Amino acid sequence: MHIRTRLVLAALPVCAVLFLPQSAQAWPWHEDHGDPFTMTVDDVHCRSGRANVSLHNLTQQPARFDVQADGVSVANGSIPAHKTIVRQVPVPKGSTADVEAYSLGDPQRNTLVDSTRVKNDCPWGHHLDNLPFTGPPADLMGKLATAGGLIVVGGILWWYGSIWPRSTP
C-alpha cells in the first residue's frame, strides 16, 4: 500500500470530527404542555443571597401563579398577558432550594408548570473575589481525550494499512 493511501486512511477520523455536532442538547428538552407561562431561574446573586425567577406569560389573558421554594410560598399573584415578571427567591449560603412554579386556575388547581434546583455556592468569608482552583476545565479534558483517541485510531489505521493487502508469491 502506498504512503499516500495510508495517509488518507489515517486522516479519515480527523475529517469525521468535522461532521459531528459541536454541542449536545441537554436533557430535558422544553416541551409545550399547554402551560400558561414559563419559568427561568438565574444563578444566586452573592451579595443578596437571592435568585431571580422570571415568569413569562404565553397566553392572551392574565395568568395566576404561585412560586414556592422548598415547599414554602415565596411569591404569588398574576402575570399580565404576554408580559414577564421577576420575583426573587432567597437561598441561604451553602445550601440549595427547590424552586417550583404553580399555575393557579379554576379547572386545575395548583398545576406544576416547572421546577428546578438552585444552589448558593458563593464563597464565604472575606475573599469574595478569589474563587478556589477547581482543576482544569472539563471541555479541555474532553478535547485532550478526543485528540488522544484520534492519534490512537490513526496509528491503528496506519499499521493496518501497512500489512493489508499483502501480495502472495
BELCOR-V261562 format. One record per run of one state. SS is the DSSP state (A for helix, B for strand, O for the rest). FROM is the first residue (numbers start at 1). TO is the last residue. Records with the same first field share a line. If there is no record, write none. Layout:
SS: FROM-TO / FROM-TO
//
This chain:
O: 1-2 / 18-36 / 46-49 / 58-62 / 70-71 / 80-83 / 91-95 / 105-110 / 120-137 / 164-169
A: 3-17 / 138-163
B: 37-45 / 50-57 / 63-69 / 72-79 / 84-90 / 96-104 / 111-119
//
